[in-house]
Amino acid sequence: MSSGSAVTNHEVLQGNWRAAPWRSSSYSNQEGGDCVEVADGFPGVVPVRDSKVPGGPVVLVSAASWSAFVGGLK
């Protein structure tokens, strides 16, 4: 990935999602509930996946949209 503040479509498509440092909410439990995980380190986007299907699809959400979403939850 480039060192700039934005991610191009090509870079996003080439992202190594499996090797990304995924994390879930501290409110999640270890019993396999309905959780999502997010990955840090991708400027401009927040990769989101289903914690029950770690090898499944990844949804890319703009950083601004993710921030608004999380802010609305508080």
PDB file of N, CA, C, O and CB in Angstrom:
ATOM      1  N   MET A   1       0.834  -1.174   0.000  1.00  0.00           N
ATOM      2  CA  MET A   1       0.000   0.000   0.000  1.00  0.00           C
ATOM      3  C   MET A   1       0.878   1.236   0.000  1.00  0.00           C
ATOM      4  O   MET A   1       2.016   1.200   0.470  1.00  0.00           O
ATOM      5  CB  MET A   1      -0.949  -0.002   1.202  1.00  0.00           C
ATOM      6  N   SER A   2       0.356   2.316  -0.521  1.00  0.00           N
ATOM      7  CA  SER A   2       1.127   3.544  -0.561  1.00  0.00           C
ATOM      8  C   SER A   2       1.139   4.187   0.818  1.00  0.00           C
ATOM      9  O   SER A   2       0.372   3.800   1.700  1.00  0.00           O
ATOM     10  CB  SER A   2       0.556   4.514  -1.610  1.00  0.00           C
ATOM     11  N   SER A   3       2.004   5.159   0.995  1.00  0.00           N
ATOM     12  CA  SER A   3       2.113   5.811   2.292  1.00  0.00           C
ATOM     13  C   SER A   3       1.228   7.051   2.380  1.00  0.00           C
ATOM     14  O   SER A   3       1.267   7.753   3.391  1.00  0.00           O
ATOM     15  CB  SER A   3       3.557   6.185   2.566  1.00  0.00           C
ATOM     16  N   GLY A   4       0.426   7.341   1.343  1.00  0.00           N
ATOM     17  CA  GLY A   4      -0.453   8.500   1.355  1.00  0.00           C
ATOM     18  C   GLY A   4      -1.622   8.324   2.300  1.00  0.00           C
ATOM     19  O   GLY A   4      -1.768   7.287   2.947  1.00  0.00           O
ATOM     20  N   SER A   5      -2.465   9.364   2.371  1.00  0.00           N
ATOM     21  CA  SER A   5      -3.591   9.314   3.297  1.00  0.00           C
ATOM     22  C   SER A   5      -4.834   8.671   2.696  1.00  0.00           C
ATOM     23  O   SER A   5      -5.810   8.436   3.408  1.00  0.00           O
ATOM     24  CB  SER A   5      -3.924  10.698   3.761  1.00  0.00           C
ATOM     25  N   ALA A   6      -4.813   8.387   1.413  1.00  0.00           N
ATOM     26  CA  ALA A   6      -5.976   7.778   0.770  1.00  0.00           C
ATOM     27  C   ALA A   6      -5.577   6.446   0.147  1.00  0.00           C
ATOM     28  O   ALA A   6      -4.409   6.212  -0.162  1.00  0.00           O
ATOM     29  CB  ALA A   6      -6.576   8.724  -0.302  1.00  0.00           C
ATOM     30  N   VAL A   7      -6.546   5.599  -0.026  1.00  0.00           N
ATOM     31  CA  VAL A   7      -6.323   4.294  -0.631  1.00  0.00           C
ATOM     32  C   VAL A   7      -6.996   4.286  -1.990  1.00  0.00           C
ATOM     33  O   VAL A   7      -8.160   4.668  -2.108  1.00  0.00           O
ATOM     34  CB  VAL A   7      -6.863   3.143   0.271  1.00  0.00           C
ATOM     35  N   THR A   8      -6.283   3.860  -3.007  1.00  0.00           N
ATOM     36  CA  THR A   8      -6.895   3.772  -4.329  1.00  0.00           C
ATOM     37  C   THR A   8      -7.661   2.469  -4.442  1.00  0.00           C
ATOM     38  O   THR A   8      -7.432   1.540  -3.668  1.00  0.00           O
ATOM     39  CB  THR A   8      -5.830   3.877  -5.445  1.00  0.00           C
ATOM     40  N   ASN A   9      -8.574   2.396  -5.407  1.00  0.00           N
ATOM     41  CA  ASN A   9      -9.353   1.173  -5.606  1.00  0.00           C
ATOM     42  C   ASN A   9      -8.447  -0.023  -5.828  1.00  0.00           C
ATOM     43  O   ASN A   9      -8.723  -1.109  -5.318  1.00  0.00           O
ATOM     44  CB  ASN A   9     -10.305   1.332  -6.788  1.00  0.00           C
ATOM     45  N   HIS A  10      -7.372   0.157  -6.578  1.00  0.00           N
ATOM     46  CA  HIS A  10      -6.460  -0.959  -6.854  1.00  0.00           C
ATOM     47  C   HIS A  10      -5.839  -1.481  -5.562  1.00  0.00           C
ATOM     48  O   HIS A  10      -5.749  -2.690  -5.351  1.00  0.00           O
ATOM     49  CB  HIS A  10      -5.353  -0.525  -7.838  1.00  0.00           C
ATOM     50  N   GLU A  11      -5.414  -0.566  -4.706  1.00  0.00           N
ATOM     51  CA  GLU A  11      -4.791  -0.978  -3.449  1.00  0.00           C
ATOM     52  C   GLU A  11      -5.793  -1.697  -2.546  1.00  0.00           C
ATOM     53  O   GLU A  11      -5.446  -2.679  -1.890  1.00  0.00           O
ATOM     54  CB  GLU A  11      -4.206   0.237  -2.721  1.00  0.00           C
ATOM     55  N   VAL A  12      -7.015  -1.216  -2.513  1.00  0.00           N
ATOM     56  CA  VAL A  12      -8.035  -1.862  -1.691  1.00  0.00           C
ATOM     57  C   VAL A  12      -8.285  -3.273  -2.184  1.00  0.00           C
ATOM     58  O   VAL A  12      -8.372  -4.203  -1.382  1.00  0.00           O
ATOM     59  CB  VAL A  12      -9.341  -1.053  -1.702  1.00  0.00           C
ATOM     60  N   LEU A  13      -8.402  -3.447  -3.490  1.00  0.00           N
ATOM     61  CA  LEU A  13      -8.668  -4.765  -4.042  1.00  0.00           C
ATOM     62  C   LEU A  13      -7.520  -5.720  -3.791  1.00  0.00           C
ATOM     63  O   LEU A  13      -7.727  -6.931  -3.714  1.00  0.00           O
ATOM     64  CB  LEU A  13      -8.941  -4.666  -5.521  1.00  0.00           C
ATOM     65  N   GLN A  14      -6.312  -5.195  -3.662  1.00  0.00           N
ATOM     66  CA  GLN A  14      -5.149  -6.034  -3.435  1.00  0.00           C
ATOM     67  C   GLN A  14      -4.849  -6.222  -1.949  1.00  0.00           C
ATOM     68  O   GLN A  14      -3.846  -6.845  -1.599  1.00  0.00           O
ATOM     69  CB  GLN A  14      -3.949  -5.441  -4.128  1.00  0.00           C
ATOM     70  N   GLY A  15      -5.702  -5.693  -1.073  1.00  0.00           N
ATOM     71  CA  GLY A  15      -5.459  -5.798   0.365  1.00  0.00           C
ATOM     72  C   GLY A  15      -5.376  -7.247   0.817  1.00  0.00           C
ATOM     73  O   GLY A  15      -6.133  -8.098   0.349  1.00  0.00           O
ATOM     74  N   ASN A  16      -4.456  -7.519   1.725  1.00  0.00           N
ATOM     75  CA  ASN A  16      -4.297  -8.866   2.262  1.00  0.00           C
ATOM     76  C   ASN A  16      -5.157  -8.966   3.520  1.00  0.00           C
ATOM     77  O   ASN A  16      -4.663  -8.794   4.634  1.00  0.00           O
ATOM     78  CB  ASN A  16      -2.786  -9.191   2.572  1.00  0.00           C
ATOM     79  N   TRP A  17      -6.441  -9.243   3.331  1.00  0.00           N
ATOM     80  CA  TRP A  17      -7.394  -9.216   4.429  1.00  0.00           C
ATOM     81  C   TRP A  17      -7.139 -10.315   5.453  1.00  0.00           C
ATOM     82  O   TRP A  17      -7.322 -10.084   6.648  1.00  0.00           O
ATOM     83  CB  TRP A  17      -8.793  -9.338   3.893  1.00  0.00           C
ATOM     84  N   ARG A  18      -6.722 -11.498   5.022  1.00  0.00           N
ATOM     85  CA  ARG A  18      -6.510 -12.594   5.974  1.00  0.00           C
ATOM     86  C   ARG A  18      -5.378 -12.284   6.950  1.00  0.00           C
ATOM     87  O   ARG A  18      -5.429 -12.701   8.107  1.00  0.00           O
ATOM     88  CB  ARG A  18      -6.206 -13.893   5.226  1.00  0.00           C
ATOM     89  N   ALA A  19      -4.366 -11.562   6.500  1.00  0.00           N
ATOM     90  CA  ALA A  19      -3.224 -11.237   7.355  1.00  0.00           C
ATOM     91  C   ALA A  19      -3.452  -9.966   8.173  1.00  0.00           C
ATOM     92  O   ALA A  19      -2.615  -9.600   8.998  1.00  0.00           O
ATOM     93  CB  ALA A  19      -1.973 -11.081   6.509  1.00  0.00           C
ATOM     94  N   ALA A  20      -4.579  -9.295   7.947  1.00  0.00           N
ATOM     95  CA  ALA A  20      -4.851  -8.045   8.655  1.00  0.00           C
ATOM     96  C   ALA A  20      -5.062  -8.315  10.145  1.00  0.00           C
ATOM     97  O   ALA A  20      -5.508  -9.397  10.525  1.00  0.00           O
ATOM     98  CB  ALA A  20      -6.090  -7.339   8.055  1.00  0.00           C
ATOM     99  N   PRO A  21      -4.742  -7.334  10.985  1.00  0.00           N
ATOM    100  CA  PRO A  21      -4.968  -7.490  12.428  1.00  0.00           C
ATOM    101  C   PRO A  21      -6.443  -7.234  12.773  1.00  0.00           C
ATOM    102  O   PRO A  21      -6.812  -6.104  13.091  1.00  0.00           O
ATOM    103  CB  PRO A  21      -4.052  -6.521  13.229  1.00  0.00           C
ATOM    104  N   TRP A  22      -7.269  -8.250  12.715  1.00  0.00           N
ATOM    105  CA  TRP A  22      -8.707  -8.128  12.965  1.00  0.00           C
ATOM    106  C   TRP A  22      -8.983  -8.017  14.455  1.00  0.00           C
ATOM    107  O   TRP A  22      -8.273  -8.599  15.275  1.00  0.00           O
ATOM    108  CB  TRP A  22      -9.465  -9.328  12.375  1.00  0.00           C
ATOM    109  N   ARG A  23     -10.028  -7.259  14.799  1.00  0.00           N
ATOM    110  CA  ARG A  23     -10.438  -7.128  16.196  1.00  0.00           C
ATOM    111  C   ARG A  23     -11.956  -7.002  16.262  1.00  0.00           C
ATOM    112  O   ARG A  23     -12.599  -6.557  15.311  1.00  0.00           O
ATOM    113  CB  ARG A  23      -9.753  -5.901  16.869  1.00  0.00           C
ATOM    114  N   SER A  24     -12.506  -7.397  17.384  1.00  0.00           N
ATOM    115  CA  SER A  24     -13.938  -7.249  17.607  1.00  0.00           C
ATOM    116  C   SER A  24     -14.143  -6.365  18.831  1.00  0.00           C
ATOM    117  O   SER A  24     -13.189  -6.025  19.530  1.00  0.00           O
ATOM    118  CB  SER A  24     -14.630  -8.637  17.793  1.00  0.00           C
ATOM    119  N   SER A  25     -15.366  -6.007  19.075  1.00  0.00           N
ATOM    120  CA  SER A  25     -15.699  -5.148  20.202  1.00  0.00           C
ATOM    121  C   SER A  25     -15.336  -5.813  21.524  1.00  0.00           C
ATOM    122  O   SER A  25     -15.393  -7.036  21.655  1.00  0.00           O
ATOM    123  CB  SER A  25     -17.183  -4.796  20.180  1.00  0.00           C
ATOM    124  N   SER A  26     -14.967  -5.003  22.484  1.00  0.00           N
ATOM    125  CA  SER A  26     -14.702  -5.536  23.822  1.00  0.00           C
ATOM    126  C   SER A  26     -15.989  -6.045  24.469  1.00  0.00           C
ATOM    127  O   SER A  26     -15.936  -6.754  25.475  1.00  0.00           O
ATOM    128  CB  SER A  26     -14.051  -4.461  24.710  1.00  0.00           C
ATOM    129  N   TYR A  27     -17.132  -5.694  23.909  1.00  0.00           N
ATOM    130  CA  TYR A  27     -18.419  -6.186  24.407  1.00  0.00           C
ATOM    131  C   TYR A  27     -18.753  -7.566  23.845  1.00  0.00           C
ATOM    132  O   TYR A  27     -19.704  -8.202  24.300  1.00  0.00           O
ATOM    133  CB  TYR A  27     -19.532  -5.200  24.054  1.00  0.00           C
ATOM    134  N   SER A  28     -17.991  -8.031  22.872  1.00  0.00           N
ATOM    135  CA  SER A  28     -18.223  -9.355  22.292  1.00  0.00           C
ATOM    136  C   SER A  28     -17.757 -10.423  23.269  1.00  0.00           C
ATOM    137  O   SER A  28     -16.815 -10.216  24.034  1.00  0.00           O
ATOM    138  CB  SER A  28     -17.492  -9.505  20.932  1.00  0.00           C
ATOM    139  N   ASN A  29     -18.424 -11.561  23.232  1.00  0.00           N
ATOM    140  CA  ASN A  29     -17.979 -12.664  24.080  1.00  0.00           C
ATOM    141  C   ASN A  29     -17.310 -13.721  23.210  1.00  0.00           C
ATOM    142  O   ASN A  29     -17.281 -13.598  21.986  1.00  0.00           O
ATOM    143  CB  ASN A  29     -19.171 -13.275  24.876  1.00  0.00           C
ATOM    144  N   GLN A  30     -16.788 -14.732  23.827  1.00  0.00           N
ATOM    145  CA  GLN A  30     -16.080 -15.788  23.101  1.00  0.00           C
ATOM    146  C   GLN A  30     -16.990 -16.960  22.748  1.00  0.00           C
ATOM    147  O   GLN A  30     -16.501 -18.023  22.367  1.00  0.00           O
ATOM    148  CB  GLN A  30     -14.908 -16.285  23.921  1.00  0.00           C
ATOM    149  N   GLU A  31     -18.297 -16.785  22.869  1.00  0.00           N
ATOM    150  CA  GLU A  31     -19.236 -17.865  22.617  1.00  0.00           C
ATOM    151  C   GLU A  31     -19.743 -17.904  21.183  1.00  0.00           C
ATOM    152  O   GLU A  31     -20.668 -18.658  20.883  1.00  0.00           O
ATOM    153  CB  GLU A  31     -20.393 -17.748  23.549  1.00  0.00           C
ATOM    154  N   GLY A  32     -19.165 -17.116  20.297  1.00  0.00           N
ATOM    155  CA  GLY A  32     -19.544 -17.158  18.889  1.00  0.00           C
ATOM    156  C   GLY A  32     -20.840 -16.452  18.573  1.00  0.00           C
ATOM    157  O   GLY A  32     -21.588 -16.889  17.699  1.00  0.00           O
ATOM    158  N   GLY A  33     -21.120 -15.363  19.274  1.00  0.00           N
ATOM    159  CA  GLY A  33     -22.330 -14.601  19.018  1.00  0.00           C
ATOM    160  C   GLY A  33     -22.280 -13.896  17.673  1.00  0.00           C
ATOM    161  O   GLY A  33     -21.353 -14.085  16.885  1.00  0.00           O
ATOM    162  N   ASP A  34     -23.285 -13.089  17.432  1.00  0.00           N
ATOM    163  CA  ASP A  34     -23.357 -12.340  16.180  1.00  0.00           C
ATOM    164  C   ASP A  34     -22.449 -11.122  16.276  1.00  0.00           C
ATOM    165  O   ASP A  34     -22.869 -10.070  16.756  1.00  0.00           O
ATOM    166  CB  ASP A  34     -24.820 -11.914  15.863  1.00  0.00           C
ATOM    167  N   CYS A  35     -21.220 -11.258  15.826  1.00  0.00           N
ATOM    168  CA  CYS A  35     -20.231 -10.193  15.940  1.00  0.00           C
ATOM    169  C   CYS A  35     -19.644  -9.855  14.576  1.00  0.00           C
ATOM    170  O   CYS A  35     -19.612 -10.681  13.663  1.00  0.00           O
ATOM    171  CB  CYS A  35     -19.118 -10.595  16.912  1.00  0.00           C
ATOM    172  N   VAL A  36     -19.188  -8.632  14.473  1.00  0.00           N
ATOM    173  CA  VAL A  36     -18.395  -8.251  13.317  1.00  0.00           C
ATOM    174  C   VAL A  36     -16.998  -7.940  13.814  1.00  0.00           C
ATOM    175  O   VAL A  36     -16.796  -7.619  14.985  1.00  0.00           O
ATOM    176  CB  VAL A  36     -19.019  -7.032  12.558  1.00  0.00           C
ATOM    177  N   GLU A  37     -16.047  -8.038  12.917  1.00  0.00           N
ATOM    178  CA  GLU A  37     -14.665  -7.680  13.219  1.00  0.00           C
ATOM    179  C   GLU A  37     -14.247  -6.599  12.242  1.00  0.00           C
ATOM    180  O   GLU A  37     -14.730  -6.552  11.111  1.00  0.00           O
ATOM    181  CB  GLU A  37     -13.714  -8.921  13.136  1.00  0.00           C
ATOM    182  N   VAL A  38     -13.352  -5.735  12.677  1.00  0.00           N
ATOM    183  CA  VAL A  38     -12.794  -4.703  11.817  1.00  0.00           C
ATOM    184  C   VAL A  38     -11.276  -4.838  11.818  1.00  0.00           C
ATOM    185  O   VAL A  38     -10.688  -5.386  12.751  1.00  0.00           O
ATOM    186  CB  VAL A  38     -13.229  -3.282  12.286  1.00  0.00           C
ATOM    187  N   ALA A  39     -10.658  -4.333  10.764  1.00  0.00           N
ATOM    188  CA  ALA A  39      -9.198  -4.354  10.659  1.00  0.00           C
ATOM    189  C   ALA A  39      -8.689  -2.921  10.610  1.00  0.00           C
ATOM    190  O   ALA A  39      -9.270  -2.068   9.939  1.00  0.00           O
ATOM    191  CB  ALA A  39      -8.732  -5.152   9.400  1.00  0.00           C
ATOM    192  N   ASP A  40      -7.617  -2.668  11.315  1.00  0.00           N
ATOM    193  CA  ASP A  40      -6.977  -1.355  11.316  1.00  0.00           C
ATOM    194  C   ASP A  40      -5.836  -1.339  10.306  1.00  0.00           C
ATOM    195  O   ASP A  40      -5.386  -2.387   9.843  1.00  0.00           O
ATOM    196  CB  ASP A  40      -6.458  -0.995  12.729  1.00  0.00           C
ATOM    197  N   GLY A  41      -5.379  -0.144   9.974  1.00  0.00           N
ATOM    198  CA  GLY A  41      -4.192  -0.014   9.139  1.00  0.00           C
ATOM    199  C   GLY A  41      -4.461   0.183   7.662  1.00  0.00           C
ATOM    200  O   GLY A  41      -3.543   0.061   6.851  1.00  0.00           O
ATOM    201  N   PHE A  42      -5.702   0.486   7.291  1.00  0.00           N
ATOM    202  CA  PHE A  42      -6.042   0.734   5.892  1.00  0.00           C
ATOM    203  C   PHE A  42      -6.590   2.152   5.793  1.00  0.00           C
ATOM    204  O   PHE A  42      -7.791   2.362   5.964  1.00  0.00           O
ATOM    205  CB  PHE A  42      -7.080  -0.319   5.353  1.00  0.00           C
ATOM    206  N   PRO A  43      -5.724   3.133   5.517  1.00  0.00           N
ATOM    207  CA  PRO A  43      -6.148   4.534   5.506  1.00  0.00           C
ATOM    208  C   PRO A  43      -7.331   4.777   4.560  1.00  0.00           C
ATOM    209  O   PRO A  43      -7.313   4.374   3.397  1.00  0.00           O
ATOM    210  CB  PRO A  43      -4.979   5.424   5.105  1.00  0.00           C
ATOM    211  N   GLY A  44      -8.347   5.442   5.089  1.00  0.00           N
ATOM    212  CA  GLY A  44      -9.500   5.827   4.278  1.00  0.00           C
ATOM    213  C   GLY A  44     -10.625   4.815   4.249  1.00  0.00           C
ATOM    214  O   GLY A  44     -11.737   5.158   3.849  1.00  0.00           O
ATOM    215  N   VAL A  45     -10.376   3.573   4.660  1.00  0.00           N
ATOM    216  CA  VAL A  45     -11.425   2.548   4.668  1.00  0.00           C
ATOM    217  C   VAL A  45     -11.325   1.710   5.939  1.00  0.00           C
ATOM    218  O   VAL A  45     -10.269   1.618   6.564  1.00  0.00           O
ATOM    219  CB  VAL A  45     -11.320   1.642   3.415  1.00  0.00           C
ATOM    220  N   VAL A  46     -12.444   1.106   6.300  1.00  0.00           N
ATOM    221  CA  VAL A  46     -12.479   0.173   7.425  1.00  0.00           C
ATOM    222  C   VAL A  46     -13.006  -1.154   6.889  1.00  0.00           C
ATOM    223  O   VAL A  46     -14.188  -1.256   6.562  1.00  0.00           O
ATOM    224  CB  VAL A  46     -13.374   0.715   8.613  1.00  0.00           C
ATOM    225  N   PRO A  47     -12.154  -2.167   6.795  1.00  0.00           N
ATOM    226  CA  PRO A  47     -12.621  -3.490   6.391  1.00  0.00           C
ATOM    227  C   PRO A  47     -13.444  -4.115   7.524  1.00  0.00           C
ATOM    228  O   PRO A  47     -13.042  -4.070   8.686  1.00  0.00           O
ATOM    229  CB  PRO A  47     -11.421  -4.407   6.014  1.00  0.00           C
ATOM    230  N   VAL A  48     -14.598  -4.696   7.179  1.00  0.00           N
ATOM    231  CA  VAL A  48     -15.505  -5.304   8.153  1.00  0.00           C
ATOM    232  C   VAL A  48     -15.830  -6.715   7.681  1.00  0.00           C
ATOM    233  O   VAL A  48     -16.062  -6.929   6.491  1.00  0.00           O
ATOM    234  CB  VAL A  48     -16.811  -4.452   8.330  1.00  0.00           C
ATOM    235  N   ARG A  49     -15.850  -7.680   8.597  1.00  0.00           N
ATOM    236  CA  ARG A  49     -16.203  -9.054   8.243  1.00  0.00           C
ATOM    237  C   ARG A  49     -17.005  -9.696   9.371  1.00  0.00           C
ATOM    238  O   ARG A  49     -17.039  -9.188  10.492  1.00  0.00           O
ATOM    239  CB  ARG A  49     -14.936  -9.885   7.942  1.00  0.00           C
ATOM    240  N   ASP A  50     -17.641 -10.805   9.063  1.00  0.00           N
ATOM    241  CA  ASP A  50     -18.395 -11.596  10.035  1.00  0.00           C
ATOM    242  C   ASP A  50     -17.404 -12.448  10.822  1.00  0.00           C
ATOM    243  O   ASP A  50     -16.613 -13.183  10.230  1.00  0.00           O
ATOM    244  CB  ASP A  50     -19.478 -12.493   9.330  1.00  0.00           C
ATOM    245  N   SER A  51     -17.439 -12.355  12.132  1.00  0.00           N
ATOM    246  CA  SER A  51     -16.479 -13.103  12.949  1.00  0.00           C
ATOM    247  C   SER A  51     -16.658 -14.614  12.830  1.00  0.00           C
ATOM    248  O   SER A  51     -15.715 -15.368  13.075  1.00  0.00           O
ATOM    249  CB  SER A  51     -16.609 -12.693  14.401  1.00  0.00           C
ATOM    250  N   LYS A  52     -17.847 -15.061  12.460  1.00  0.00           N
ATOM    251  CA  LYS A  52     -18.092 -16.502  12.327  1.00  0.00           C
ATOM    252  C   LYS A  52     -17.582 -17.062  11.004  1.00  0.00           C
ATOM    253  O   LYS A  52     -17.461 -18.276  10.843  1.00  0.00           O
ATOM    254  CB  LYS A  52     -19.574 -16.789  12.457  1.00  0.00           C
ATOM    255  N   VAL A  53     -17.280 -16.164  10.049  1.00  0.00           N
ATOM    256  CA  VAL A  53     -16.812 -16.592   8.726  1.00  0.00           C
ATOM    257  C   VAL A  53     -15.567 -15.777   8.369  1.00  0.00           C
ATOM    258  O   VAL A  53     -15.619 -14.947   7.461  1.00  0.00           O
ATOM    259  CB  VAL A  53     -17.937 -16.412   7.634  1.00  0.00           C
ATOM    260  N   PRO A  54     -14.452 -15.999   9.065  1.00  0.00           N
ATOM    261  CA  PRO A  54     -13.267 -15.167   8.847  1.00  0.00           C
ATOM    262  C   PRO A  54     -12.699 -15.240   7.436  1.00  0.00           C
ATOM    263  O   PRO A  54     -12.025 -14.305   7.004  1.00  0.00           O
ATOM    264  CB  PRO A  54     -12.209 -15.557   9.812  1.00  0.00           C
ATOM    265  N   GLY A  55     -12.946 -16.305   6.720  1.00  0.00           N
ATOM    266  CA  GLY A  55     -12.471 -16.399   5.343  1.00  0.00           C
ATOM    267  C   GLY A  55     -13.486 -15.926   4.328  1.00  0.00           C
ATOM    268  O   GLY A  55     -13.262 -16.033   3.122  1.00  0.00           O
ATOM    269  N   GLY A  56     -14.606 -15.400   4.810  1.00  0.00           N
ATOM    270  CA  GLY A  56     -15.686 -14.950   3.937  1.00  0.00           C
ATOM    271  C   GLY A  56     -15.442 -13.555   3.383  1.00  0.00           C
ATOM    272  O   GLY A  56     -14.329 -13.031   3.444  1.00  0.00           O
ATOM    273  N   PRO A  57     -16.496 -12.964   2.843  1.00  0.00           N
ATOM    274  CA  PRO A  57     -16.357 -11.646   2.216  1.00  0.00           C
ATOM    275  C   PRO A  57     -16.016 -10.560   3.225  1.00  0.00           C
ATOM    276  O   PRO A  57     -16.331 -10.657   4.411  1.00  0.00           O
ATOM    277  CB  PRO A  57     -17.633 -11.279   1.487  1.00  0.00           C
ATOM    278  N   VAL A  58     -15.365  -9.527   2.714  1.00  0.00           N
ATOM    279  CA  VAL A  58     -15.001  -8.356   3.502  1.00  0.00           C
ATOM    280  C   VAL A  58     -15.728  -7.165   2.899  1.00  0.00           C
ATOM    281  O   VAL A  58     -15.670  -6.943   1.689  1.00  0.00           O
ATOM    282  CB  VAL A  58     -13.443  -8.129   3.525  1.00  0.00           C
ATOM    283  N   VAL A  59     -16.409  -6.404   3.736  1.00  0.00           N
ATOM    284  CA  VAL A  59     -17.095  -5.192   3.298  1.00  0.00           C
ATOM    285  C   VAL A  59     -16.193  -4.015   3.631  1.00  0.00           C
ATOM    286  O   VAL A  59     -15.707  -3.897   4.756  1.00  0.00           O
ATOM    287  CB  VAL A  59     -18.507  -5.044   3.976  1.00  0.00           C
ATOM    288  N   LEU A  60     -15.970  -3.149   2.659  1.00  0.00           N
ATOM    289  CA  LEU A  60     -15.144  -1.968   2.877  1.00  0.00           C
ATOM    290  C   LEU A  60     -16.053  -0.764   3.086  1.00  0.00           C
ATOM    291  O   LEU A  60     -16.878  -0.441   2.232  1.00  0.00           O
ATOM    292  CB  LEU A  60     -14.174  -1.732   1.682  1.00  0.00           C
ATOM    293  N   VAL A  61     -15.895  -0.111   4.220  1.00  0.00           N
ATOM    294  CA  VAL A  61     -16.692   1.052   4.577  1.00  0.00           C
ATOM    295  C   VAL A  61     -15.744   2.242   4.656  1.00  0.00           C
ATOM    296  O   VAL A  61     -14.639   2.125   5.187  1.00  0.00           O
ATOM    297  CB  VAL A  61     -17.463   0.834   5.932  1.00  0.00           C
ATOM    298  N   SER A  62     -16.175   3.391   4.127  1.00  0.00           N
ATOM    299  CA  SER A  62     -15.296   4.559   4.219  1.00  0.00           C
ATOM    300  C   SER A  62     -15.073   4.891   5.691  1.00  0.00           C
ATOM    301  O   SER A  62     -15.941   4.661   6.532  1.00  0.00           O
ATOM    302  CB  SER A  62     -15.900   5.785   3.458  1.00  0.00           C
ATOM    303  N   ALA A  63     -13.904   5.430   5.983  1.00  0.00           N
ATOM    304  CA  ALA A  63     -13.571   5.765   7.370  1.00  0.00           C
ATOM    305  C   ALA A  63     -14.568   6.769   7.937  1.00  0.00           C
ATOM    306  O   ALA A  63     -14.944   6.670   9.105  1.00  0.00           O
ATOM    307  CB  ALA A  63     -12.142   6.329   7.460  1.00  0.00           C
ATOM    308  N   ALA A  64     -15.000   7.730   7.129  1.00  0.00           N
ATOM    309  CA  ALA A  64     -15.966   8.728   7.595  1.00  0.00           C
ATOM    310  C   ALA A  64     -17.310   8.083   7.913  1.00  0.00           C
ATOM    311  O   ALA A  64     -17.930   8.411   8.924  1.00  0.00           O
ATOM    312  CB  ALA A  64     -16.148   9.831   6.542  1.00  0.00           C
ATOM    313  N   SER A  65     -17.764   7.171   7.061  1.00  0.00           N
ATOM    314  CA  SER A  65     -19.036   6.485   7.310  1.00  0.00           C
ATOM    315  C   SER A  65     -18.950   5.613   8.553  1.00  0.00           C
ATOM    316  O   SER A  65     -19.895   5.560   9.340  1.00  0.00           O
ATOM    317  CB  SER A  65     -19.436   5.634   6.099  1.00  0.00           C
ATOM    318  N   TRP A  66     -17.825   4.927   8.739  1.00  0.00           N
ATOM    319  CA  TRP A  66     -17.660   4.078   9.922  1.00  0.00           C
ATOM    320  C   TRP A  66     -17.679   4.922  11.195  1.00  0.00           C
ATOM    321  O   TRP A  66     -18.300   4.544  12.189  1.00  0.00           O
ATOM    322  CB  TRP A  66     -16.345   3.276   9.835  1.00  0.00           C
ATOM    323  N   SER A  67     -17.001   6.056  11.158  1.00  0.00           N
ATOM    324  CA  SER A  67     -16.963   6.944  12.317  1.00  0.00           C
ATOM    325  C   SER A  67     -18.366   7.435  12.667  1.00  0.00           C
ATOM    326  O   SER A  67     -18.733   7.483  13.841  1.00  0.00           O
ATOM    327  CB  SER A  67     -16.034   8.138  12.049  1.00  0.00           C
ATOM    328  N   ALA A  68     -19.153   7.801  11.646  1.00  0.00           N
ATOM    329  CA  ALA A  68     -20.526   8.248  11.882  1.00  0.00           C
ATOM    330  C   ALA A  68     -21.371   7.112  12.447  1.00  0.00           C
ATOM    331  O   ALA A  68     -22.179   7.334  13.349  1.00  0.00           O
ATOM    332  CB  ALA A  68     -21.153   8.780  10.582  1.00  0.00           C
ATOM    333  N   PHE A  69     -21.195   5.908  11.932  1.00  0.00           N
ATOM    334  CA  PHE A  69     -21.931   4.739  12.416  1.00  0.00           C
ATOM    335  C   PHE A  69     -21.624   4.470  13.884  1.00  0.00           C
ATOM    336  O   PHE A  69     -22.536   4.331  14.699  1.00  0.00           O
ATOM    337  CB  PHE A  69     -21.590   3.503  11.572  1.00  0.00           C
ATOM    338  N   VAL A  70     -20.343   4.399  14.220  1.00  0.00           N
ATOM    339  CA  VAL A  70     -19.934   4.117  15.602  1.00  0.00           C
ATOM    340  C   VAL A  70     -20.384   5.246  16.528  1.00  0.00           C
ATOM    341  O   VAL A  70     -20.822   4.991  17.650  1.00  0.00           O
ATOM    342  CB  VAL A  70     -18.399   3.929  15.691  1.00  0.00           C
ATOM    343  N   GLY A  71     -20.277   6.484  16.064  1.00  0.00           N
ATOM    344  CA  GLY A  71     -20.727   7.614  16.873  1.00  0.00           C
ATOM    345  C   GLY A  71     -22.212   7.558  17.174  1.00  0.00           C
ATOM    346  O   GLY A  71     -22.650   7.980  18.245  1.00  0.00           O
ATOM    347  N   GLY A  72     -22.989   7.038  16.232  1.00  0.00           N
ATOM    348  CA  GLY A  72     -24.423   6.907  16.439  1.00  0.00           C
ATOM    349  C   GLY A  72     -24.786   5.814  17.422  1.00  0.00           C
ATOM    350  O   GLY A  72     -25.891   5.812  17.965  1.00  0.00           O
ATOM    351  N   LEU A  73     -23.874   4.883  17.661  1.00  0.00           N
ATOM    352  CA  LEU A  73     -24.133   3.793  18.604  1.00  0.00           C
ATOM    353  C   LEU A  73     -23.930   4.207  20.051  1.00  0.00           C
ATOM    354  O   LEU A  73     -24.474   3.585  20.963  1.00  0.00           O
ATOM    355  CB  LEU A  73     -23.243   2.619  18.290  1.00  0.00           C
ATOM    356  N   LYS A  74     -23.157   5.244  20.258  1.00  0.00           N
ATOM    357  CA  LYS A  74     -22.810   5.658  21.629  1.00  0.00           C
ATOM    358  C   LYS A  74     -23.920   6.471  22.266  1.00  0.00           C
ATOM    359  O   LYS A  74     -23.792   6.898  23.413  1.00  0.00           O
ATOM    360  CB  LYS A  74     -21.518   6.470  21.631  1.00  0.00           C
TER     361      LYS A  74
END
